[in-house]
Amino acid sequence: MASSTSSKCAQPTAPPPQIPQVRTRIVVQPSKGFIRLDLRPVWQYRELLYFLVWRDIKVRYKQTAIGAAWAICQPLLTMMIFAVIFGRFAKIPSDNVPYPIFAFAGLLPWMYFSQSISRSGMSIVSDANLIRKIYFPRLIIPASAVVAPLVDFALSFLILLVMMAWYRVTPNWAITTLPLFMCLAVCAALGVSFWLSALNVRYRDVGHAIPFLAQFWMYASPIVYPVSLIPQHWRFLYSVNPMVAVVEGFRWGLLAKESPEFSVILIGTSMALLLFLSGLVFFKRMERRFADIV
Amino acid sequence: MSELAISAQHLAKQYEIGEAQHNTLRDQITAAAKSILRLSDRKKRQKDKFWALKDVSFDIKKGEMVGIIGHNGAGKSTLLKVLSRITEPTKGRAEINGRVGSLLEVGTGFHFELSGRENVYLYGAILGMTKAEIDRKFDKIVEFSELEQFLDTAVKHYSSGMYVRLAFAVAAHLDPEILLIDEVLSVGDLAFQRKCMNQAQSLRESDATVIVVSHNMFSIKAMCDRVLYLSHGSVLADGPPEEVIPRYEEDILGGKGALDTPRWAQAKLGNDATQRPVTIADMRILDEGKEPRTIFDFGERVRIRIKYEMRQSLRDPNFVVALVRSDGVGCCNYSSDLDGLEIPTTLGAGELEVLLPPLKLVADLYAVHIVVWDGKFQQLYGAQIGGSFHVRHELFSSHFGVYHEPAEWSSQCPDLAKK
C-alpha cells in the first residue's frame, strides 16, 4: 500500500522527532481513555474494502444454479407471500396503492438493512484468522458487510422499476430524495453493524440473536402495513426506529403518496446518526482486544 | 535517530488466560451474581493473567536483518504482532519508521471458492498491496509460483503444496520497507524451498529492514547480522549470531556449565555427575584443523576433545561418542574400545580426542552424547550430553533418513546411451 501520510495509532505522549526523508511513521502504544476517531487509515485501506466486498459477492454466487438471480427472487417471492397473506387475506390497508407494490417498495430498503445487519453480526468472527494475523483498520470488516448488499439492492431496484411500469405508478419529483433516504438506511445499517459485530466478538450469543432481532425489527417497521395503522400517540416512539423514516421516504419517493410527517424523518435521522456515532465509538474501544479474544 | 527503522521501548503485553473463552451474556450475568455472593471467585480470576512480553527494548537500524529466537512461548510471535499493530501493547511503546509488511502466516485470507488468480488479488490486497501494484507484479508472481495452468481453477482443488506456493509467491513480492516474518521462510518442496531461500537472500541485498522469527538456526545464521534471544518475554541476549545462538543452544540442551545427564541414564547413574566413576569435565567441538566450530558441511571431519575425571580404577573403559539428532534419534556411535584405543586407567584428570570420519549425516542439528561403558557394554560408568553442531547439506535434510553416502550404480539396458 502506498501511504504518503504520516499516520499515528493513538495519542502520542512525546513530541515526534523530525525525520524528513521517511514518509510513514507509526507509533505503537496502548491507547488511553477516549478514542480519537481517526478515520484516515480506513481511507488508506479503501482498496481492501473493495476487495472484501468483491470477495463476498463472488463467493456468494459461485456454484449456485441461478447465481445473481437470487437477488431478484428473494424480494419477489417475499412480496408475493405478503401480498397473499397480508394484502388479500388480512386485508391490511395500503394507502390507496396496490398492495404488492406497496409491500415491495418497503421491502427493498428493508432487505438491504436486514442483510447488512445479518452479515455484519458474524463478520468479525468469521474473518477471525484475518484479525489475528493481519493488520488493517478493523472497521473495514463491518463496512464491507454493509456495502455488499447494495449490489443486491441495485438488482432488486430494477425489478421495482418494472413493477412500477406494470402498475402504472408514476413518481413525482420526490423520487430525487431517494438517494438521501438510502444514505439514511446505510447510516443506520453501519451503526447497528458496528454495535453487533463488536459485541459478537465478546458475547457469541449476539450472533445467535440476530435472526430474531431482524424479524422483530421487520414487524416494528412499516413494511407489511402502513404507518397510518399506528395510533397517533404511539407514533413518536415508533419513529425512533430509523427504518420507519427510510421506508416512508421510499414510499413517498416511488409511489407519489403524500409526504411523511417531518417529525418522523427528524427523529429517524437523529436516531440513525446516534446509532452510527455510538457504534463507531463502541467499536473503536472494543477493537483493541479483538485480536486477543476472537 | 533518522536511521532507526524500529525503536522499541519497554514493550510489555499481558494476556488473561481463559479470556478467549466466549462468554455468553448469561454466563456473564451468573458470574457477576456469583462474585457478589462469594469473593473467592474474584481472587481466582485475578491470578489468571500472564505477561507474554516483559520490558522488551531494542533499536533496529534501517537495512538491518535481525533474527529473533527463543523457546516456544517466549513471546516472539507476540512481539511481531505488537509491532504489526495487530494487538496493542499493555505498556511501553514502539516507533516504526517505514511501511510495514507482516508475514505471520502464509495464505491467511485465501478463499477456497475463488480461483488462483482471484486469490492472488485478494491476498495481495490483504497484505497491503494496491490493485495497481498487483497488476504490475502479477506476471512475476505467477512465474514464481509455477502455477500458470492452474490459475483459473478454484483453490479448493489445489494440493496443499500448490496452495502454499501461490501464497508464498504473492508474499515474496511484497515490497515493504520493514518486513516482519514469523517462521515462514520457506515452504513447499525442495526446489521451491531453494527459490524461497534465494528470495530471502535477495532481501539482504535490498535495503529493507527484516525481522525474522525462526527455529531454523540455519536460516538465521545465513540471513541475519544480529540475533535477539527472547525467553519468557524478556530479551536475554542481543548481538551477532555467533554469540547469541550458542547461548540459546546451550539453554535448550540444558548444558549450562556442568554437562547434563541424558534422561535414559539418570535412573542408573543418578543426577549428580560428580559422584560417578567417570565425569566429563569439558567437551569441545572442533574441525579437522582444531578450530572450534558449530557448523560443518557434509563430508567434513569433526574433532571432539573430551576432558574427563576418572575417580575409580575401571576395567576396560570404553568411551562412546554418540550423535543424537534434534528430534531425539540416535544416529551413530563411535567407540574408543572398538577403534583400538587403550585408555590409561590412572585416576584423576585425562584428555581424549576423537577425529570422526567424514560426515555422512543428513543436514540437521546433532547433540554429542559422551557415554562411558566397560568394554562389553554391561557396566555404565558415565553419560553426559555435550554441545551440538549443525551439519549442512544442500539437498538432504532429515526427511531423507539418517545418513547418505554415494553408491556404485550401473545400468543393464544396452539401448540407453551411457550418461
Interface residues (C-beta under 8 A of the other chain):
Chain A: M1 A2 S3 C9 T13 P17 I19 P20 Q21 V22 R23 T24 R25 I26 V27 V28 Q29 P30 S31 E47 L48 Y50 F51 W54 R55 K58 V59 K62 Q63 D127 N129 L130 I131 R132 K133 I134 Y135 F136 R202 Y203 R204 D205 V206 R288 A291 D292 I293 V294
Chain B: M1 S2 Y15 E19 A20 H22 N23 T24 L25 R26 Q28 K81 V82 L83 S84 R85 I86 T87 E88 P89 T90 K91 G92 R93 A94 E95 I96 N97 G98 R99 V100 S102 L104 E105 T108 G109 H111 E113 L114 E118 Y121 L122 A125 I126 L127 G128 M129 T130 K131 E133 A154 E177
